[in-house]
Amino acid sequence: MTAVVDALSDGGVIVKRNLIKIIRVPDILVFTLISPIMFVLLFAFVFGSAIDLKGTNYREFLIAGIFAQTVIFGSTFTGAGIAEDMQKGIIDRFRSLPMSRSAVLIGRTASDIALNLISLVVMALTGLAVGWRIHTSVWEALAGFLLLLWFAYTFSWVMAYVGLIVPAPEVVNNASFIVIFPMTFIANTFVPLENLPGPLKVFAEWNPVSSLTQASRELFGNSAGVQSVSGAWPIQHPVVYTLLCGLALLAVFVPLSIRQYKKASSR
């Protein structure tokens, strides 16, 4: 129990350090704010003029997908930040301090929740400006945002592991995009599942990005008129499936990341 308390306490110090870094390096915050605005405007007006969903405002259909895509892309900050600290030798400095071995990873993943939260706020405001609306209660909408942050946090542990095994921050971005692009586009983020051909549709139905998007649409009340005819269990129970996928990611990548951190910091 003492070890857990120490890890959380030391992790809180790392959270503070990472948040101070954002303030001192405003470029990070600027691009965090610009990217969500660009995504919302680009997809709303480009895809909105190309895709016609009968009886449905495409922009309302779209925003949940952009939310899901952006928070997953936001998790790459974790991997890039850890890879940068490794490259600059900061991890070696942490190793010389009397602190928990897992504190760096706990602090890194926790602090990046702040960046994703800022992104969600900016995207929500931009979405409201282009016609997106929430049609459910405050509590359901809050649950939708919390679910997005939950999955972003769990996915950040995947990126933490990637950041520990690659040699440079640039490699993190290249490697993560190879995985994230298919995950976010072969899904119901921008088009209904029924528009995808057979094998891609099956992949999309079990893709956690699809369940995250579907759950967000239902919690925000944006699924009216576009109810999926898919009988796949993840689409019928999107909240539960998303939570289970998040738990599975944590169960696999938290111990993997901590073990890899110990190996990397002992070189």
Secondary structure, 3 states (H helix, E strand, C coil): CHHHHHHHHHHHHHHHHHHHHHHHCHHHHHHHHHHHHHHHHHHHHHHHHHCCCCCCCHHHHHHHHHHHHHHHHHCHHHHHHHHHHHHHCHHHHHHCCCCCCCHHHHHHHHHHHHHHHHHHHHHHHHHHHHCCCCCCCHHHHHHHHHHHHHHHHHHHHHHHHHHHHCCCHHHHHHHHHHHHHHHHHCCCCCCCHHHCCHHHHHHHHHCHHHHHHHHHHHHHCCCCCCCCCCCCHHHHCHHHHHHHHHHHHHHHHHHHHHHHHHHHHCC
